[in-house]
Amino acid sequence: MWLTIIIALTGLSYIQAHKWSYDGEDGPLNWHKKFPGGCDGKSQSPIDIVPEETTYSRNLKDFAIWYDPPHPDAKFYIKNNGHTG
């Protein structure tokens, strides 16, 4: 019985997973539809950064990443590995 419940819950989580990409129907022009409340403003993820269209500024300040509600024990590192995960 427990195995049946676990399989059912795993299937539900797979069905509810959202797909995104940088082009086509799953691209940035539709992120606000697929992820309402998270990709429809200034604070969103994923972020489409096009290196050829960016410029460096020495005036840039440190930035912070936070979640609502915040998790007091959360620690993580960010690394640009050249592709999304």
Contacts in CASP RR format, 6 or more apart in sequence:
PFRMAT RR
TARGET T0000
AUTHOR 0000-0000-0000
METHOD contacts of the structure
MODEL  1
MWLTIIIALTGLSYIQAHKWSYDGEDGPLNWHKKFPGGCDGKSQSPIDIV
PEETTYSRNLKDFAIWYDPPHPDAKFYIKNNGHTG
18 34 0 8 1.000
18 35 0 8 1.000
19 26 0 8 1.000
20 26 0 8 1.000
20 27 0 8 1.000
20 31 0 8 1.000
20 34 0 8 1.000
20 35 0 8 1.000
20 46 0 8 1.000
21 27 0 8 1.000
22 28 0 8 1.000
22 48 0 8 1.000
24 30 0 8 1.000
26 34 0 8 1.000
28 48 0 8 1.000
31 39 0 8 1.000
31 40 0 8 1.000
31 44 0 8 1.000
31 46 0 8 1.000
32 39 0 8 1.000
32 40 0 8 1.000
32 41 0 8 1.000
35 44 0 8 1.000
38 44 0 8 1.000
38 45 0 8 1.000
39 45 0 8 1.000
39 46 0 8 1.000
46 84 0 8 1.000
65 78 0 8 1.000
67 74 0 8 1.000
END
